[in-house]
Amino acid sequence: MVFKKHILKISLLVILVLASVFCITTLKSYSGNATQSTQTKIAYSNSFASQNAPQEPGWQSQPSDASQRTVSPHAGGPNGMKSMSTNASANYSSQVIAYAVIFLLLFLAAYYLVIKKKAKIQPCNAKLLILTILGVGLLLRIPLAMLISGHPFDLSTFKNWATTAANNFFQFYQGRNASDYPPLYIYVLFLIGKIGNLSALSPYFTLLLKLPSIVADIASSFLLYKLAKKYLSLEISILIAAFYTFNPAVFINSTIWGQVDSLFTLIIISAIVLLSEKKIGVATVLFTAAVLMKPQGIIFLPVLFFELIRQKTLRSWIKVIISALVTGIVIVLPFSLNTNGLWIFKLFASTLREYPYASVNAFNFFSLLGANFVKDAGTLFVFSYHTWGLIAIVMITAFSWFLFIKGKNRIYASVVALLLIVGVFTFSTRMHERYMFPAVALAILAFIYLKDKRLVLLAAGYSTTIYINTHFVLYETQNGINSIAFGPTLAATSLLNVLLFVYLCKVLYEIVTERRGCCKVIT
């Protein structure tokens, strides 16, 4: 009788224990063979990248966002590298696809039970349930990060940066091979470089590079759960946490590829939450940090500007300006001690000029037109691709401003942020395959604040397109293919992104004009 009463708790504890055993066993078995394989792969990727890097005056080393771009389109790498990539990662491609399909079916079933059948969770089980979701999500990511080696060019680039930062932190941005990433993430790489130099941990360098994003995935899930618990039911809060934790679009970026978009997304959604909860000063610190981690952070700055206009107080402007300046100085100053303080502006200008293509493997409107890796100076009808992209940014920003004004409330910050990142990705130029990654978390955030079920559908839709785009590009580049050729997958996913954007505009317009599904106004 006692067993039957506590069967759920016992089951959850068993799941946690099994996940822990699997994680510990994998860590122990990850030994010299993995170290040798990683070193060989990095040697190959460094050699191949150096052979194919453009030889131009003042050339800086490729950022991890585009390190694979150095491969000639549709050309295979050295036989050894191609074989390694296939053995290390491509063998798992079918399993990852199968998981993505299973995840979608399970989510639909759980959504049906919670929304339609009104399934209930006892409050006494809530803490253990969320601990199990987050714990298993973390414990399974760690073995997966070691079993699948990730993107060799990106990880070797990050390792080189981590080693450089650990050896000569203050001079990191000086010299011919300086990074073109903004400085915030270099602090993280500095710590990884120091830890990775320890003999006991050096075999786990790849895991260490992936770990910040893995932790950010779990932290984002927890943040969304806590916020949902404040505004929604316990059942929906648990469903949201599980949806984000086990979402294939999320872990393929951090755990498999080894990229850092998860940490960037955590900063963005934290900034949006703080702004929505009337903490504009701290939100400004995070918005500034986001810009100083990835240039894409600039896309979200109109959200902060709209709220400043809405508040109409000089005090808010002063608070934001001081917070931004202090944050920027604290992050940038250590790298400016031995150089001109204007280096950061030159870095951004250089980064924004890189990859002058209509699309850089982003499955968006321009890719749908067959313009992937087509120079954005080329003409489309009357204007160049780049000009059309700028026009799109202006129109999207104007519509975002309309929504915020019409909504008359700071809780619309989440939907404005969602619209900006999705719109810019879909209709602007020079977009990479992963730039829409924050859309999943932002769609969930918008649902929490506005309670419109259509935003859940959009979160599922963006999870699908982000996963397909990331998976396809990752495994194609593993096979030595640089520019993704126009085909059914690219066309269908690009079209779906365009349709999702149109649907998003429709939903948001109806929400602000009809207040359908909107939650109570927070003043």
ABEGO torsion letter per residue (X at the ends): XAAAAAAAAAAAAAAAAAAAAAAAAAAAABBAAAAAAAAAAAAAAAAAAAAABBBBBGBBBBBAAAAAAABBBGBBBBAAAAAAAAAAAAAAAAAAAAAAAAAAAAAAAAAAAAAAAGBBBBAAAAAAAAAAAAAAAAAAAAAAAAABAEBAAAAAAAAAAAAAAAABAAAAABEAABBABBAAAAAAAAAAAAAAABAAAAAAAAAAAAAAAAAAAAAAAAAAAAAAAAABBAAAAAAAAAAAAABAAAAAAAAAAGBAAAAAAAAAAAAAAAAAAGBAAAAAAAAAAAAAABAAAAAAAAAAAAAAAAAGBAAAAAAAAAAAAAAAAAAAAAAAAABBAAAAAAAAAAAAABGBBABBGBBBAAAAAGABGBBAABBBEABBAAAAAAAAAAAAAAAAAAAAAAAGBAAAAAAAAAAAAAAAAAABBGBBAAAAAAAAAAAAAAAAAAGBAAAAAAAAAAAAAAAAAAAAAAAAAAAGBABBBBBAAAAAAAAAAAAAAAAAAAAAAAAAAAGBGBBBBBX
